[in-house]
Amino acid sequence: MSAKTRLSPKEKLRIFTESLKDGVKISEISSLDEEIWPNEYYRIKEKALSGALEALKNSRRKKDAEKERLKKETERLRNIILSQAEEIDLLKKKTNWDY
């Protein structure tokens, strides 16, 4: 691979997914795709695997954080509703209004 030739992220992903196929050797990928050397493939593989792992970790954290945020919002809204219900009952008693 020449110093000026850069692979796009899509090309890197394609190369990595091709390597996951059964029986495909790194030397075959390198010879099919003249733009990549074996050492470059290993860098792509490492980044892809660490990126996948990070994405899976963040997915759980984001879901947990979102769940916690929704619980707090639900509790806040529940408190508002209870407060308003108490206020309505108090106003009904003050005005002797039957429903």
N, CA, C and O atoms as a GROMACS GRO file, in nm:
protein
  396
    1MET      N    1   0.086  -0.117   0.000
    1MET     CA    2   0.000   0.000   0.000
    1MET      C    3   0.090   0.122   0.000
    1MET      O    4   0.180   0.133   0.083
    2SER      N    5   0.066   0.211  -0.089
    2SER     CA    6   0.150   0.331  -0.096
    2SER      C    7   0.113   0.425   0.018
    2SER      O    8   0.005   0.416   0.076
    3ALA      N    9   0.203   0.514   0.050
    3ALA     CA   10   0.183   0.605   0.161
    3ALA      C   11   0.066   0.699   0.136
    3ALA      O   12   0.001   0.743   0.230
    4LYS      N   13   0.039   0.731   0.011
    4LYS     CA   14  -0.067   0.826  -0.020
    4LYS      C   15  -0.205   0.761  -0.026
    4LYS      O   16  -0.306   0.830  -0.009
    5THR      N   17  -0.210   0.631  -0.048
    5THR     CA   18  -0.339   0.563  -0.060
    5THR      C   19  -0.395   0.539   0.079
    5THR      O   20  -0.332   0.475   0.163
    6ARG      N   21  -0.514   0.589   0.102
    6ARG     CA   22  -0.583   0.570   0.230
    6ARG      C   23  -0.710   0.491   0.203
    6ARG      O   24  -0.781   0.515   0.106
    7LEU      N   25  -0.736   0.397   0.290
    7LEU     CA   26  -0.859   0.320   0.279
    7LEU      C   27  -0.970   0.392   0.355
    7LEU      O   28  -0.948   0.445   0.464
    8SER      N   29  -1.087   0.392   0.297
    8SER     CA   30  -1.201   0.452   0.366
    8SER      C   31  -1.248   0.354   0.474
    8SER      O   32  -1.214   0.236   0.469
    9PRO      N   33  -1.323   0.402   0.571
    9PRO     CA   34  -1.377   0.312   0.672
    9PRO      C   35  -1.460   0.198   0.612
    9PRO      O   36  -1.456   0.085   0.661
   10LYS      N   37  -1.535   0.228   0.505
   10LYS     CA   38  -1.613   0.123   0.440
   10LYS      C   39  -1.523   0.015   0.381
   10LYS      O   40  -1.552  -0.104   0.392
   11GLU      N   41  -1.415   0.058   0.320
   11GLU     CA   42  -1.321  -0.039   0.261
   11GLU      C   43  -1.256  -0.124   0.371
   11GLU      O   44  -1.238  -0.244   0.354
   12LYS      N   45  -1.221  -0.060   0.481
   12LYS     CA   46  -1.162  -0.134   0.592
   12LYS      C   47  -1.260  -0.236   0.649
   12LYS      O   48  -1.223  -0.349   0.680
   13LEU      N   49  -1.385  -0.196   0.662
   13LEU     CA   50  -1.487  -0.288   0.712
   13LEU      C   51  -1.506  -0.405   0.615
   13LEU      O   52  -1.520  -0.520   0.658
   14ARG      N   53  -1.507  -0.376   0.487
   14ARG     CA   54  -1.522  -0.482   0.386
   14ARG      C   55  -1.407  -0.581   0.397
   14ARG      O   56  -1.429  -0.702   0.394
   15ILE      N   57  -1.287  -0.531   0.410
   15ILE     CA   58  -1.169  -0.618   0.422
   15ILE      C   59  -1.180  -0.704   0.548
   15ILE      O   60  -1.152  -0.824   0.545
   16PHE      N   61  -1.220  -0.642   0.658
   16PHE     CA   62  -1.233  -0.717   0.783
   16PHE      C   63  -1.340  -0.824   0.772
   16PHE      O   64  -1.318  -0.938   0.815
   17THR      N   65  -1.456  -0.792   0.716
   17THR     CA   66  -1.563  -0.891   0.705
   17THR      C   67  -1.525  -1.004   0.609
   17THR      O   68  -1.564  -1.118   0.630
   18GLU      N   69  -1.450  -0.973   0.505
   18GLU     CA   70  -1.402  -1.079   0.415
   18GLU      C   71  -1.312  -1.176   0.490
   18GLU      O   72  -1.314  -1.296   0.464
   19SER      N   73  -1.235  -1.124   0.583
   19SER     CA   74  -1.142  -1.210   0.658
   19SER      C   75  -1.215  -1.303   0.753
   19SER      O   76  -1.159  -1.404   0.796
   20LEU      N   77  -1.339  -1.272   0.787
   20LEU     CA   78  -1.415  -1.355   0.879
   20LEU      C   79  -1.473  -1.479   0.811
   20LEU      O   80  -1.515  -1.573   0.879
   21LYS      N   81  -1.475  -1.481   0.680
   21LYS     CA   82  -1.528  -1.596   0.607
   21LYS      C   83  -1.440  -1.718   0.633
   21LYS      O   84  -1.318  -1.706   0.648
   22ASP      N   85  -1.504  -1.834   0.638
   22ASP     CA   86  -1.430  -1.958   0.664
   22ASP      C   87  -1.324  -1.984   0.558
   22ASP      O   88  -1.350  -1.971   0.438
   23GLY      N   89  -1.209  -2.020   0.602
   23GLY     CA   90  -1.103  -2.062   0.512
   23GLY      C   91  -1.028  -1.951   0.442
   23GLY      O   92  -0.941  -1.979   0.360
   24VAL      N   93  -1.059  -1.826   0.470
   24VAL     CA   94  -0.990  -1.715   0.404
   24VAL      C   95  -0.864  -1.683   0.483
   24VAL      O   96  -0.869  -1.662   0.604
   25LYS      N   97  -0.752  -1.680   0.414
   25LYS     CA   98  -0.624  -1.649   0.478
   25LYS      C   99  -0.590  -1.503   0.453
   25LYS      O  100  -0.632  -1.442   0.355
   26ILE      N  101  -0.513  -1.449   0.544
   26ILE     CA  102  -0.473  -1.309   0.534
   26ILE      C  103  -0.395  -1.285   0.405
   26ILE      O  104  -0.411  -1.182   0.341
   27SER      N  105  -0.312  -1.380   0.368
   27SER     CA  106  -0.234  -1.365   0.244
   27SER      C  107  -0.326  -1.358   0.122
   27SER      O  108  -0.294  -1.290   0.025
   28GLU      N  109  -0.440  -1.429   0.128
   28GLU     CA  110  -0.536  -1.424   0.017
   28GLU      C  111  -0.600  -1.286   0.008
   28GLU      O  112  -0.619  -1.231  -0.100
   29ILE      N  113  -0.633  -1.231   0.123
   29ILE     CA  114  -0.694  -1.097   0.125
   29ILE      C  115  -0.594  -0.996   0.072
   29ILE      O  116  -0.630  -0.908  -0.007
   30SER      N  117  -0.471  -1.007   0.114
   30SER     CA  118  -0.368  -0.914   0.069
   30SER      C  119  -0.345  -0.924  -0.080
   30SER      O  120  -0.323  -0.823  -0.147
   31SER      N  121  -0.350  -1.047  -0.135
   31SER     CA  122  -0.326  -1.060  -0.279
   31SER      C  123  -0.447  -1.017  -0.360
   31SER      O  124  -0.432  -0.967  -0.472
   32LEU      N  125  -0.569  -1.036  -0.306
   32LEU     CA  126  -0.689  -0.994  -0.377
   32LEU      C  127  -0.702  -0.842  -0.378
   32LEU      O  128  -0.742  -0.782  -0.477
   33ASP      N  129  -0.667  -0.784  -0.268
   33ASP     CA  130  -0.678  -0.639  -0.254
   33ASP      C  131  -0.536  -0.584  -0.248
   33ASP      O  132  -0.473  -0.584  -0.142
   34GLU      N  133  -0.487  -0.536  -0.358
   34GLU     CA  134  -0.349  -0.492  -0.368
   34GLU      C  135  -0.318  -0.372  -0.279
   34GLU      O  136  -0.202  -0.337  -0.259
   35GLU      N  137  -0.422  -0.309  -0.226
   35GLU     CA  138  -0.400  -0.189  -0.146
   35GLU      C  139  -0.360  -0.218  -0.003
   35GLU      O  140  -0.320  -0.127   0.069
   36ILE      N  141  -0.370  -0.342   0.040
   36ILE     CA  142  -0.348  -0.369   0.182
   36ILE      C  143  -0.236  -0.471   0.204
   36ILE      O  144  -0.222  -0.569   0.130
   37TRP      N  145  -0.157  -0.445   0.305
   37TRP     CA  146  -0.050  -0.535   0.346
   37TRP      C  147  -0.098  -0.610   0.470
   37TRP      O  148  -0.188  -0.561   0.540
   38PRO      N  149  -0.043  -0.725   0.498
   38PRO     CA  150  -0.086  -0.802   0.616
   38PRO      C  151  -0.079  -0.723   0.747
   38PRO      O  152  -0.170  -0.732   0.830
   39ASN      N  153   0.027  -0.645   0.767
   39ASN     CA  154   0.036  -0.568   0.892
   39ASN      C  155  -0.075  -0.464   0.901
   39ASN      O  156  -0.125  -0.435   1.010
   40GLU      N  157  -0.114  -0.408   0.788
   40GLU     CA  158  -0.226  -0.313   0.787
   40GLU      C  159  -0.356  -0.385   0.821
   40GLU      O  160  -0.441  -0.332   0.893
   41TYR      N  161  -0.371  -0.507   0.769
   41TYR     CA  162  -0.490  -0.586   0.802
   41TYR      C  163  -0.500  -0.607   0.952
   41TYR      O  164  -0.608  -0.592   1.010
   42TYR      N  165  -0.390  -0.641   1.017
   42TYR     CA  166  -0.394  -0.667   1.161
   42TYR      C  167  -0.430  -0.541   1.240
   42TYR      O  168  -0.497  -0.550   1.343
   43ARG      N  169  -0.388  -0.426   1.192
   43ARG     CA  170  -0.430  -0.301   1.257
   43ARG      C  171  -0.580  -0.278   1.240
   43ARG      O  172  -0.648  -0.238   1.334
   44ILE      N  173  -0.630  -0.306   1.119
   44ILE     CA  174  -0.774  -0.292   1.094
   44ILE      C  175  -0.851  -0.387   1.184
   44ILE      O  176  -0.952  -0.348   1.244
   45LYS      N  177  -0.805  -0.510   1.192
   45LYS     CA  178  -0.872  -0.611   1.274
   45LYS      C  179  -0.876  -0.567   1.420
   45LYS      O  180  -0.981  -0.576   1.485
   46GLU      N  181  -0.765  -0.520   1.472
   46GLU     CA  182  -0.758  -0.477   1.612
   46GLU      C  183  -0.854  -0.362   1.638
   46GLU      O  184  -0.925  -0.361   1.739
   47LYS      N  185  -0.857  -0.265   1.548
   47LYS     CA  186  -0.948  -0.151   1.564
   47LYS      C  187  -1.093  -0.195   1.556
   47LYS      O  188  -1.178  -0.148   1.633
   48ALA      N  189  -1.123  -0.285   1.463
   48ALA     CA  190  -1.261  -0.332   1.446
   48ALA      C  191  -1.308  -0.406   1.570
   48ALA      O  192  -1.420  -0.384   1.617
   49LEU      N  193  -1.225  -0.492   1.623
   49LEU     CA  194  -1.263  -0.569   1.741
   49LEU      C  195  -1.275  -0.481   1.864
   49LEU      O  196  -1.369  -0.496   1.942
   50SER      N  197  -1.181  -0.389   1.883
   50SER     CA  198  -1.190  -0.301   2.000
   50SER      C  199  -1.307  -0.205   1.986
   50SER      O  200  -1.373  -0.172   2.084
   51GLY      N  201  -1.333  -0.161   1.863
   51GLY     CA  202  -1.449  -0.074   1.840
   51GLY      C  203  -1.580  -0.146   1.865
   51GLY      O  204  -1.673  -0.088   1.921
   52ALA      N  205  -1.587  -0.271   1.824
   52ALA     CA  206  -1.708  -0.350   1.848
   52ALA      C  207  -1.729  -0.371   1.997
   52ALA      O  208  -1.840  -0.358   2.047
   53LEU      N  209  -1.622  -0.403   2.067
   53LEU     CA  210  -1.631  -0.423   2.211
   53LEU      C  211  -1.676  -0.295   2.280
   53LEU      O  212  -1.761  -0.298   2.368
   54GLU      N  213  -1.619  -0.184   2.242
   54GLU     CA  214  -1.656  -0.055   2.301
   54GLU      C  215  -1.801  -0.021   2.272
   54GLU      O  216  -1.873   0.029   2.359
   55ALA      N  217  -1.845  -0.048   2.151
   55ALA     CA  218  -1.984  -0.021   2.114
   55ALA      C  219  -2.079  -0.105   2.198
   55ALA      O  220  -2.184  -0.056   2.240
   56LEU      N  221  -2.044  -0.228   2.222
   56LEU     CA  222  -2.128  -0.315   2.305
   56LEU      C  223  -2.130  -0.269   2.450
   56LEU      O  224  -2.234  -0.275   2.515
   57LYS      N  225  -2.018  -0.225   2.500
   57LYS     CA  226  -2.013  -0.173   2.637
   57LYS      C  227  -2.096  -0.047   2.649
   57LYS      O  228  -2.178  -0.034   2.740
   58ASN      N  229  -2.076   0.047   2.558
   58ASN     CA  230  -2.148   0.174   2.562
   58ASN      C  231  -2.297   0.154   2.545
   58ASN      O  232  -2.376   0.228   2.603
   59SER      N  233  -2.335   0.056   2.468
   59SER     CA  234  -2.476   0.030   2.446
   59SER      C  235  -2.546   0.003   2.579
   59SER      O  236  -2.653   0.057   2.606
   60ARG      N  237  -2.485  -0.080   2.661
   60ARG     CA  238  -2.544  -0.113   2.791
   60ARG      C  239  -2.545   0.010   2.882
   60ARG      O  240  -2.645   0.036   2.949
   61ARG      N  241  -2.435   0.084   2.885
   61ARG     CA  242  -2.428   0.203   2.970
   61ARG      C  243  -2.531   0.306   2.927
   61ARG      O  244  -2.596   0.368   3.012
   62LYS      N  245  -2.546   0.325   2.798
   62LYS     CA  246  -2.642   0.422   2.749
   62LYS      C  247  -2.784   0.380   2.786
   62LYS      O  248  -2.865   0.463   2.826
   63LYS      N  249  -2.812   0.252   2.772
   63LYS     CA  250  -2.945   0.203   2.807
   63LYS      C  251  -2.971   0.219   2.956
   63LYS      O  252  -3.080   0.260   2.995
   64ASP      N  253  -2.872   0.187   3.039
   64ASP     CA  254  -2.887   0.202   3.183
   64ASP      C  255  -2.905   0.348   3.221
   64ASP      O  256  -2.989   0.380   3.306
   65ALA      N  257  -2.829   0.436   3.161
   65ALA     CA  258  -2.842   0.579   3.189
   65ALA      C  259  -2.978   0.630   3.144
   65ALA      O  260  -3.041   0.710   3.215
   66GLU      N  261  -3.024   0.586   3.029
   66GLU     CA  262  -3.155   0.627   2.978
   66GLU      C  263  -3.265   0.574   3.069
   66GLU      O  264  -3.362   0.645   3.098
   67LYS      N  265  -3.252   0.452   3.114
   67LYS     CA  266  -3.351   0.393   3.204
   67LYS      C  267  -3.358   0.472   3.334
   67LYS      O  268  -3.466   0.500   3.384
   68GLU      N  269  -3.243   0.506   3.389
   68GLU     CA  270  -3.237   0.583   3.512
   68GLU      C  271  -3.299   0.722   3.493
   68GLU      O  272  -3.371   0.771   3.580
   69ARG      N  273  -3.270   0.785   3.380
   69ARG     CA  274  -3.327   0.916   3.352
   69ARG      C  275  -3.479   0.908   3.343
   69ARG      O  276  -3.549   0.995   3.395
   70LEU      N  277  -3.530   0.804   3.279
   70LEU     CA  278  -3.674   0.787   3.266
   70LEU      C  279  -3.740   0.759   3.401
   70LEU      O  280  -3.851   0.805   3.427
   71LYS      N  281  -3.673   0.684   3.487
   71LYS     CA  282  -3.727   0.658   3.621
   71LYS      C  283  -3.740   0.789   3.699
   71LYS      O  284  -3.842   0.814   3.765
   72LYS      N  285  -3.636   0.873   3.692
   72LYS     CA  286  -3.639   1.001   3.763
   72LYS      C  287  -3.750   1.090   3.708
   72LYS      O  288  -3.821   1.156   3.785
   73GLU      N  289  -3.765   1.093   3.576
   73GLU     CA  290  -3.869   1.175   3.514
   73GLU      C  291  -4.008   1.124   3.553
   73GLU      O  292  -4.097   1.204   3.579
   74THR      N  293  -4.025   0.994   3.557
   74THR     CA  294  -4.153   0.935   3.598
   74THR      C  295  -4.186   0.973   3.741
   74THR      O  296  -4.299   1.010   3.772
   75GLU      N  297  -4.088   0.963   3.829
   75GLU     CA  298  -4.109   0.998   3.969
   75GLU      C  299  -4.142   1.147   3.984
   75GLU      O  300  -4.229   1.183   4.063
   76ARG      N  301  -4.074   1.232   3.909
   76ARG     CA  302  -4.102   1.375   3.914
   76ARG      C  303  -4.244   1.405   3.869
   76ARG      O  304  -4.315   1.483   3.932
   77LEU      N  305  -4.286   1.342   3.760
   77LEU     CA  306  -4.422   1.364   3.710
   77LEU      C  307  -4.527   1.308   3.805
   77LEU      O  308  -4.633   1.367   3.823
   78ARG      N  309  -4.496   1.194   3.866
   78ARG     CA  310  -4.588   1.135   3.964
   78ARG      C  311  -4.608   1.231   4.082
   78ARG      O  312  -4.720   1.248   4.130
   79ASN      N  313  -4.500   1.292   4.128
   79ASN     CA  314  -4.509   1.387   4.239
   79ASN      C  315  -4.592   1.510   4.201
   79ASN      O  316  -4.669   1.561   4.283
   80ILE      N  317  -4.577   1.556   4.078
   80ILE     CA  318  -4.657   1.670   4.031
   80ILE      C  319  -4.805   1.633   4.031
   80ILE      O  320  -4.889   1.711   4.075
   81ILE      N  321  -4.837   1.515   3.981
   81ILE     CA  322  -4.977   1.471   3.975
   81ILE      C  323  -5.035   1.459   4.115
   81ILE      O  324  -5.148   1.502   4.139
   82LEU      N  325  -4.960   1.401   4.208
   82LEU     CA  326  -5.009   1.388   4.345
   82LEU      C  327  -5.032   1.525   4.409
   82LEU      O  328  -5.131   1.546   4.478
   83SER      N  329  -4.940   1.616   4.385
   83SER     CA  330  -4.953   1.751   4.439
   83SER      C  331  -5.077   1.820   4.383
   83SER      O  332  -5.152   1.884   4.457
   84GLN      N  333  -5.099   1.807   4.254
   84GLN     CA  334  -5.216   1.869   4.191
   84GLN      C  335  -5.345   1.804   4.240
   84GLN      O  336  -5.445   1.873   4.259
   85ALA      N  337  -5.344   1.674   4.259
   85ALA     CA  338  -5.464   1.605   4.308
   85ALA      C  339  -5.498   1.652   4.450
   85ALA      O  340  -5.616   1.674   4.481
   86GLU      N  341  -5.397   1.669   4.534
   86GLU     CA  342  -5.420   1.720   4.669
   86GLU      C  343  -5.475   1.862   4.664
   86GLU      O  344  -5.567   1.896   4.740
   87GLU      N  345  -5.420   1.943   4.577
   87GLU     CA  346  -5.466   2.082   4.564
   87GLU      C  347  -5.611   2.086   4.515
   87GLU      O  348  -5.690   2.167   4.563
   88ILE      N  349  -5.646   2.001   4.421
   88ILE     CA  350  -5.783   1.995   4.369
   88ILE      C  351  -5.878   1.954   4.480
   88ILE      O  352  -5.985   2.014   4.496
   89ASP      N  353  -5.841   1.852   4.560
   89ASP     CA  354  -5.926   1.809   4.671
   89ASP      C  355  -5.946   1.922   4.772
   89ASP      O  356  -6.056   1.942   4.822
   90LEU      N  357  -5.839   1.994   4.802
   90LEU     CA  358  -5.847   2.105   4.896
   90LEU      C  359  -5.940   2.214   4.843
   90LEU      O  360  -6.022   2.267   4.918
   91LEU      N  361  -5.929   2.247   4.715
   91LEU     CA  362  -6.015   2.349   4.655
   91LEU      C  363  -6.161   2.304   4.653
   91LEU      O  364  -6.251   2.386   4.672
   92LYS      N  365  -6.185   2.177   4.631
   92LYS     CA  366  -6.322   2.125   4.633
   92LYS      C  367  -6.383   2.140   4.771
   92LYS      O  368  -6.500   2.177   4.784
   93LYS      N  369  -6.304   2.112   4.875
   93LYS     CA  370  -6.353   2.125   5.012
   93LYS      C  371  -6.381   2.270   5.047
   93LYS      O  372  -6.479   2.300   5.115
   94LYS      N  373  -6.295   2.361   5.001
   94LYS     CA  374  -6.313   2.504   5.030
   94LYS      C  375  -6.438   2.558   4.964
   94LYS      O  376  -6.506   2.644   5.021
   95THR      N  377  -6.470   2.511   4.847
   95THR     CA  378  -6.585   2.564   4.772
   95THR      C  379  -6.710   2.481   4.791
   95THR      O  380  -6.814   2.512   4.733
   96ASN      N  381  -6.703   2.374   4.872
   96ASN     CA  382  -6.815   2.282   4.894
   96ASN      C  383  -6.871   2.231   4.762
   96ASN      O  384  -6.993   2.222   4.746
   97TRP      N  385  -6.786   2.199   4.671
   97TRP     CA  386  -6.827   2.153   4.538
   97TRP      C  387  -6.835   2.002   4.538
   97TRP      O  388  -6.736   1.934   4.565
   98ASP      N  389  -6.951   1.948   4.506
   98ASP     CA  390  -6.968   1.803   4.495
   98ASP      C  391  -6.959   1.764   4.350
   98ASP      O  392  -7.002   1.839   4.262
   99TYR      N  393  -6.904   1.652   4.326
   99TYR     CA  394  -6.894   1.605   4.189
   99TYR      C  395  -6.971   1.480   4.168
   99TYR      O  396  -6.973   1.426   4.058
   0.00000   0.00000   0.00000
